[in-house]
Structure formats: structure tokens, C-alpha cells
Amino acid sequence: MVFFPDAYTYAPVTPFTDSSDGKVYIYAIAHAALTAKTPYLIYVNEYGNVTAAPSAIAVYTYVAVPNDTIASGALAKLQIGGYISGLITPSLSIAVGHALEMTGGAVADSGVDFTGLAGEFASCVDATTSETTANVILCGRMILTKAS
């Protein structure tokens, strides 16, 4: 996808794919320095998409992950769909197929397989035991996060 910012749109609001590997991306302006492989939320402001740290309120949003470190204020390409390795999580023990959900402003194991319920944004590919990273398939669509 080729995007040229102008005086009104700093980041486009449309998800896109740029390869045949099934990964889906979205552009957003970084609200702060973004850490690679860390989940962030996407909101729309007066200039397009902008990232935000996860919060404890229920909102409709994309859960988006930068594959690289991004400087504050930069236009960031973030992954929202497809396989991603090493997603940063709290210490979790997760079964294969379990959903990761955004709940209370944090990533959590839903305890059940991914079905698209509120908060669910990814399905685990590998089992983990007290790991702080996970290999997952991101769902690629907007979700409703769960409040704390």
C-alpha cells in the first residue's frame, strides 16, 4: 500500500496486506515510542489512526503489534492479522488454540479456544508454561476489549 500523508490525513484508516503470507497491517501515528512485539490499541483522531496503550475501559479497537521499535510521532506499520512470533505477554500458561484477550488493559489467556468473544484478539499456536511471549495468529479485525 502506498500512502502519502497530507494536511488532513496523517495515517490512513484502512487495513491492508502487502504480501501473500496472510498478514494484515494498519498504519497509525505512534502516541509514544512503541516497543516491538508489544500489543497496542488503535483509535481514530482528527488526522487518522493513532496508537494508544491498552486501557481498562471497554472500547472497540484493533489490537495492533509493531514488528520493530517505532519512535514517538512516527507513522507506524502495525500488524493486526496473521501469524506473529514472540508476542510480548504477561507470564502466561496457554494451551494450543486458546484465545488471548485484551481485558482490564492487559493481555490474558481466555482459558478457552478462540471463538470471537469480546476481548479475543488472537489464537495461540504453541502451548506455553509461564512464558512472557507467545506465537499467535492475530484475528485481523476490530474487537471490543473487556473492561476491568
C-alpha positions in Angstrom: 0.0 0.0 0.0 1.3 3.4 -0.9 0.2 6.2 1.3 1.1 9.9 1.1 0.2 12.0 4.2 -1.5 15.4 3.6 -2.7 18.3 5.8 -5.8 16.3 6.8 -4.8 12.7 7.0 -1.5 11.6 8.7 -2.4 7.9 8.8 -4.9 6.0 6.7 -7.8 4.2 8.5 -7.9 1.2 6.1 -6.2 -2.2 7.0 -4.2 -3.7 4.1 -2.0 -6.6 3.2 1.2 -6.3 1.2 2.3 -9.9 0.8 1.0 -13.4 0.3 1.7 -14.6 3.8 -1.7 -13.8 5.2 -0.6 -10.9 7.4 -2.8 -7.8 7.7 -1.5 -4.4 8.7 -2.7 -1.0 9.6 -0.9 2.4 9.7 -1.1 4.7 12.8 0.8 7.6 14.3 2.7 6.4 17.3 1.4 8.0 20.5 4.8 7.3 22.2 7.8 5.2 21.5 6.4 1.7 20.6 8.2 -1.5 21.6 8.5 -4.3 19.0 6.1 -7.2 19.5 4.0 -5.4 22.2 0.3 -5.0 21.7 -1.2 -1.5 21.4 -4.7 -0.2 20.7 -5.7 1.9 17.6 -8.0 4.9 17.8 -9.1 7.4 15.2 -8.4 11.1 15.9 -8.8 14.2 13.7 -5.8 13.1 11.5 -6.4 9.3 11.1 -5.3 6.4 13.2 -3.2 6.8 16.3 -1.9 4.2 18.7 -2.7 4.0 22.4 -1.6 2.0 25.4 -4.1 -0.7 26.5 -6.6 0.7 28.9 -9.1 -0.8 31.5 -12.2 0.5 29.7 -14.3 -1.4 27.1 -13.7 0.0 23.6 -14.0 -1.1 20.0 -10.4 -1.1 18.6 -7.8 -3.0 16.7 -5.1 -4.7 18.8 -2.0 -3.9 16.8 1.6 -5.0 17.1 4.7 -3.3 15.7 7.3 -5.7 14.3 10.0 -3.1 15.0 10.6 -0.3 17.6 8.9 2.9 16.5 9.7 6.4 17.5 7.0 8.6 19.1 5.1 10.6 16.5 6.3 8.4 13.6 4.0 6.7 11.1 4.0 3.1 12.2 3.1 0.0 10.2 1.4 -2.4 12.8 0.3 -6.0 12.3 -3.4 -6.8 13.1 -3.8 -10.1 11.4 -2.0 -13.3 10.7 0.9 -15.2 12.3 3.3 -13.4 14.6 6.0 -14.9 16.7 7.2 -13.7 20.1 4.2 -11.5 21.0 5.0 -10.0 24.4 2.6 -11.0 27.1 2.5 -11.2 30.9 3.7 -14.6 32.3 1.0 -16.9 31.0 0.5 -20.7 30.6 -1.6 -21.1 27.5 -2.9 -24.2 25.7 -2.8 -24.5 21.9 -5.9 -22.8 20.4 -6.7 -20.8 23.4 -7.6 -17.2 22.8 -5.6 -14.3 24.0 -7.9 -11.4 25.1 -7.4 -7.8 26.0 -9.1 -7.4 29.4 -8.7 -4.7 32.0 -5.9 -3.2 29.9 -3.8 -6.3 29.8 -3.3 -9.4 27.7 -4.8 -12.5 29.3 -5.5 -16.2 28.4 -9.2 -16.6 27.9 -9.0 -20.2 29.1 -10.9 -21.5 26.1 -10.4 -21.8 22.3 -10.8 -18.7 20.2 -14.4 -18.1 19.2 -14.5 -14.3 18.7 -16.0 -13.4 22.0 -15.5 -9.9 23.5 -11.8 -9.2 24.1 -10.4 -12.0 22.0 -7.8 -10.8 19.5 -5.5 -13.9 18.9 -5.3 -17.7 18.9 -2.3 -19.4 20.4 -0.2 -21.6 18.1 2.0 -23.2 20.7 1.5 -24.2 24.3 3.3 -22.0 26.9 4.1 -22.5 30.5 4.8 -19.3 32.4 6.2 -17.7 29.3 6.3 -14.0 28.6 6.0 -14.4 24.8 3.6 -16.3 22.6 3.3 -17.4 19.0 -0.2 -16.5 17.8 -2.5 -15.8 14.9 -3.9 -12.3 15.2 -7.6 -12.1 14.2 -7.3 -9.1 11.9 -10.5 -7.4 12.9 -11.7 -4.8 15.3 -12.7 -6.2 18.7 -14.5 -5.0 21.8 -12.0 -5.0 24.7 -13.2 -6.1 28.1 -13.2 -3.6 31.0 -11.7 -4.4 34.4 
